[in-house]
Amino acid sequence: MEEQMYAVPFSLVGFFFTSKPIEQSIRSDLTPEEMEKLQEILARFLFTEDIKIALYPSVVPPDQAEEALEELEDMMFGEGEEE
């Protein structure tokens, strides 16, 4: 019997602080090998054994950060639900 695999979305939200322009703060030379290593490290520390992850790094422009956080909150806690 063949084992079924499932792709389950997850997210990590972080902030970085800088006095430099955003464009000068983010590395543009990340190699595929470095990305693979980062994925391996996160998978090892966040998940149980034999879980593979795929990352898509992106930065939300500061003028869109509040909207992005609200969207994340809606995804996590359900849009329109009251406490």
N, C-alpha and C positions, 0 to 999 in steps of 0.2 A: 504494500500500500504506500503510495507516494505522500510524503509530508507536504502539507499546504503551508505556504508562506503568506503573510499579510503585511501590507504597508500601512502603518498607523502614524498619522501626523502627530508631531509634538513640537513644542517651541521652547526656546530659551530667550528670555528678554534680559538685556543688559544695557548698561549705560557706560559711556566713556567720557571722561572729562579732559578738556584740552583748551589751551589758549590759542592754539594754531588754527588756521582754516581747516575745515573738515577734510577737504581734498588732500591736505598735507599730513593728515593724521592716520590715514588708512593705507596699509601696504598694498601696492598694486602688483607686487612680484611674488605672491604666494604660489608656490609650485603645487602640482598635483600630489607630489609625495608628501609635502607638508600638510595639505588638506586631508590626505588619507590618515596621516599620523594623528591629526587633531580629532578626526572622527573616531579612530581607535581609542584614544584617551577618553573622550567623552563617553563612548559606549561602555568602556570598562568601569568608569566611575558612576555612571547613572543607571545602568541597566544590569540585568542578570546575564549570566554567561550565554554565549552564542547569539547575541543580539547585534545586528549590524545596523548602523545608522548612516544617513546621507545628510550632509549639511548644505545649505544655500546661504552663505553670509550676505547680508544686506544691511544698509544703514538707512534709517528713516530720517529725512531732512528735519531739522529742528522745528520748522514751521508746521510740520505734519505730525509731530510726536504725540501731541495730546489726542488727536483723532486716532492714531495707531493704537495707543494704549486703551482708548475706549473700545475699539474694535476687539482687541485682545480680551478685555474684560467681558464683553458680550459673548465671545466664543467660549470663555471659561465658565461663566456663571449664567449664561442664558439671557438672550436679549429680552428686555421688557419684564423680566421677573422681578417681583418685589420681595424684599427681605422680611 
